[in-house]
Amino acid sequence: MSTESLKQIVSKMAVILFLFTAIGTAIVSLSYDLTKNLITDNQKQTLLKQLNSLISTDLYDNDLLNDKIEIIDKENLGTTMPVSFYRARKQNQPQAIIFMPVAPDGYGGSIQLLVGITIEGTLLGVRVVSHQETPGLGDLIEEKRSKWIYSFNGFSLEYPPLEKWNVKKDGGIFDQFTGATITPRSIVKAVKKSLIFFQNKKEQLFQ
């Protein structure tokens, strides 16, 4: 085989290799984009499902996921990270707000909550999004483990009065768990702070 023929073969192989590489890169890139979009869509649907666990779709007609603002307030929201506030409106009128404050002083660490409040300041409800509490004790805050988390439904700063926003052991009206008072105490405190924050910032939240 002549040197010229060998060069031609090597050149053809280089071209073929380049084409395979380019096609492979394009396929990987396309797969990544498709997968990324699918993951993003799934995350949005999961979040919307969480929000709708507190607010009926009959109560709003806006794009709940996109009508939001972010606020940092460690003192009242329990975290140094931005907290997203999702604003529910109907015919452009504010109806409710849903956000994820943190109860920073749980027994096992921080407890992320989902809190829904009507424009009048009444709790639509509270859910636990994530926690590290002790299984069989502190995990009774989970919706699937007990009905305790439903005890906030319909409450506000007017009922019960502020001095009663505590667990019963501290003179309040909320049940604690046998052997696990710290966990419910932390959540009650965080929900109370959420209501106070909403009362003080309502106009800003719906601007």
N, C-alpha and C positions, 0 to 999 in steps of 0.2 A: 504494500500500500504506500502510495506516494505521500509526501509531506503535505501536499496541497489537499489531497483527499481526506487526510486525517484532520486537517484544519476545518474542512467543511463539516465533517461529522461532529467535531467538537462544537462548532458554531450552532449546528442544528440542535444538539443536545442542550446547549445553553439556552437557546430560544424556548425549547420545550419545557425545560426546568423553570424558566421565568414565567411562562404561561401557567404552569401548574401552581406556582407560588402565588401568582396574582389571583387566580381563580380561588385558591384555598383561602387567601386573605379576604377576598370579597365575601365568600361563604361564611367565614367566621364573623366578619363585621356585620353581615346581614342577620345572622343568627343572634348576635349580641343585641342588636337593635330591637329585634322582635321579642327576645326574651326580656329585655329591659322594659319595653313597653307593656308586656304582659304582667310583669312583676309590679310595675307602677299602677296599672289598672286594678290589679288584685288588692294592692295596699289601699287604694282609694275606696274600693268597694267594702273592704273590711272596716275602714274608718267610718264610712257612711252608715254601715250596719250598727256600729257602736253608738254613733250619734242618734240614730233612729230608735235605739233601745230606750232612750230617754224622751225623745220628742216624736210625736205622731206626725206623719207626713201631711196630715190634714191641717196642721198648725202653721205651715210655711209653704211658700211657692217660689222662693229664691234658690239660687245655687248655693246650698249650704257649705259645701267644701271650699268654694272660692270666695265666699263672703266672710272674710276673717281678718283679724288683726293679731299681731304678736306683741306681747308685753313681758318685760322682765321686772319682777318684783319679788325678791327673795323673802322679804319679811312677810308678805301676805300670801304668796303663791308657793312658798316652800322650796324654791329651786332657783339657781343662778341662770338656768337655761331659759330661753324665750318660751312662753306658754301661748299656744294658739287659742284664740277665742272665735268660735264659730257662731255667726249671728243669724238667727232665724227671723225672717220677715214675711209678712203676707200683705200683698198689695202695697208694698214699700213701707209698711208700718212694722216697727220692732215688735217681736212676739216673745222671744226668749234668746238665751245665750248658753252655749255649752263649751266647757273648757276642761283642761286637765291639770289641776293643781297637784301639789305633792304634799303628803303628810310626812315630814322629814324625820320624825322621831318615833317610828314604829319600833317594836321590839327587835325585829330582825334587820331594820334599816328603813330606807325610804319606801313609801307606799304611794304609787301613782293612782290618782283618782280621775273619774270622769264625773263632772258635776253639771247639772242642767238647772237653770233658774229662769223663771218667767219674767217678763218685763215688770210685773208687779212685785217681784222679789220673793216669789214662792218657789220652793224646790220642786222641780220636775222629778228629780231623783238623783241618786248617787250610785256609782259602780266602781269597783276596784279593777284597775287595768293591769297592774303588776305589783308584786310584793315578794318579800322573802320571809314571811312569818312562819312560825312553827306549825308543821302539819298536825292536824288534830286539835289544835288550840287556836292560834292566831289566824289560821286560814278559814275560820268561820265567817270572816268578812267577805268571802267569796259568795257570789250569788248562787252558785251551784251547791254550796256547802250548807247554807242556812238562809233564813229570810231576814237576818239582822239588818242587812244593808238597805232593805226596803223601809226601815223605820224612819228614814229621813223624808220620805215622800210627803209633800204637802206642807212641810214645815217652813218657817220663815224666821226673821228676827223678831217678829211680834209674837209668834207662837212656835215653840215655847219662848218665854222671855229670856234675855241674854244670860241671866244668872243660872238658868236651868239647862244651858247648853253644856252639859257635862255628863259623864257616866254617873250612875246612881251612887257609886262609892264616893264620888266627889260632890254629892248633893244635887245631881242633875236628874234627868228623866230617861237617859239612854242606858240600856242593859250593857253590862260588861260580861266577859266570858269567865267561867270558872278557871282560875289559874292563868288568866291572860287578860289582865286589865289594861296593860300598856297599849295594846293594839287598838281596841275601840276608842280609848281615850285620845289617841293620836288622830284618828279619823274624825271624831266629833270636833276636835279643835280645828282641824283643817277645813272642815265644812263650814263651821261658824266663821272662820276668817274669810272664806270664799264669799259668803253672804254679805259680810261687812264690806269687803272689797267691791262687790258688785253695787252695793248701795251707794258707795262713795264715788264710783267711777262710771256709773251707768251712762251718763251723757257722753263721756269720752269714748266708751266702748261702742256706741252706736253712731258715732259721727261718720 
